[in-house]
């Protein structure tokens, strides 16, 4: 979990929003241990997310 407040000296748009093409906040980006984005969206089905993470860490 992270927070990117942006650059106060610039346009305040966070680099994570630019890099991952997010549409606003809050936004969920899930990156696997190999660095691959496996989820990138505003809405999340929490039950599916919990099941996915539990499967990957077990």
N, C-alpha and C positions, 0 to 999 in steps of 0.2 A: 504494500500500500504506500502510496506516495502522494505528495502535493507539490505542484509546480506553480508558484505564484506569478511567474513571468518576470521580466526584467523591468524594474521601475524606471530605468534610464531609457528604455525603448518604448515599444508600443504596448507593453504589459501582456502580450499574448504569449502564453507559455510554450516553450519549445516542444513539450510533449504533445500539445494540441496540434502544433504544426507538423511534427514528425509522423504522428499516428492518425492525422486527419479526423480528429474528433469533432463532434458537432456541438459541444457545450459541456457543462458540468452539472451534476456529477456524470462521469463516464467510466465505464469499466473496460480495462485492457488487461487481459491475462496473457502472460508470456511464459512459455515453458522453459525448463532448464537449458534447453539448447538455443534459446533466444528467439524462437518462433512465436509469433502472435497467434494464439489459438482462439481468442475472443476479443472483439473490439466493437462495442456498441453501448448505447445509452441504457437500454433495458436488459435486465438479466432475470432468468428463472432461477431463483436462489436454490431450489431443490436440485436442479440439474447441475448448477455450479458446484455445490457442496459434494454431490456424487462424483463429479469429474475430478475434483481436487483430491478427494478421498481415494479414488482409484489410482491416481498418479503417485501419491505418497506412500501407498501401502506396498 
